Amino acid sequence: MTTYVLSDETRRKFEGVSCATLCTALFKRGLRNQFIQDVRPVAPKAKNMVGQAFTLRYIPAREDLNQLSAFQNPEHPQRAAVEKCPPGFVMVMDSRKDPRAASAGSILVSRLMVRGVAGVVTDGGFRDSPEIGELDIPAYHSRPSAPTNLTLHQALDINVPIGCGDVAVWPGDVVVGDREGVVVVPAHLADEIAAEAVEMTAFEDFVTEEVLKGRSIIGLYPATKDETKTEFAAWRRTKGR
């Protein structure tokens, strides 16, 4: 398990950049598969979700072990994970990309919210998704799913390496979600990726302004002309960026 601790400064940097920009920064380092597939916001939020990963792994349910009575056990892994996920972390669930049964519902997500958890992600589905969408916590899933998780999923392991939407997620990795989806940043790269993404975002904002004025992207994006680099430097001074 990583000993990395996400700083307030790096958290703020991640809050102001897009998953698209982060994916490009990661691609520069040879990491091609960090965007969680087929997962989207339950409801868009104004600010990015940012936090280190705390994980829960589901396996296929076995009927003799997965009765409703299983929830009476206070150590049931799903219930225990909700109570153990640290404030400021993101709870990430491996539901085997199977949204036919819910990974959690509004009561458990409400509990995560009041405990100060930064967000929740599953590659399955959430039940009570309309209510979850109204909560003040970012939540990402594949699609709504009414059946209880017990019908198809058995919660097994807490805070172990998992796969979520075809992405490997290690406890402590930094998880960033925007209105498009979720990207996983390996913990040992988090600070440098955040810093680079801030720089990339500034340039992309400059480029967007120029394109909207009618400027061609040739020589501008990427900046292959010296004049573009000079203009960008002047733009940064003007904007204080």
Secondary structure, 3 states (H helix, E strand, C coil): CCCCCCCHHHHHHHHCCCHHHHHHHHHCCCCCCCECCCCEECCCCCCCEEEEEEEEEEEECCCCCCCHHHHHCCCCHHHHHHHHCCCCCEEEEECCCCCCCEEECHHHHHHHHHCCCCEEEECCEECCHHHHHHCCCCEEECEECCCCHHHCEEEEEECCCEEECCEEECCCCEEEECCCCEEEECHHHHHHHHHHHHHHHHHHHHHHHHHHCCCCCCCCCCCCCHHHHHHHHHHHHHHCC
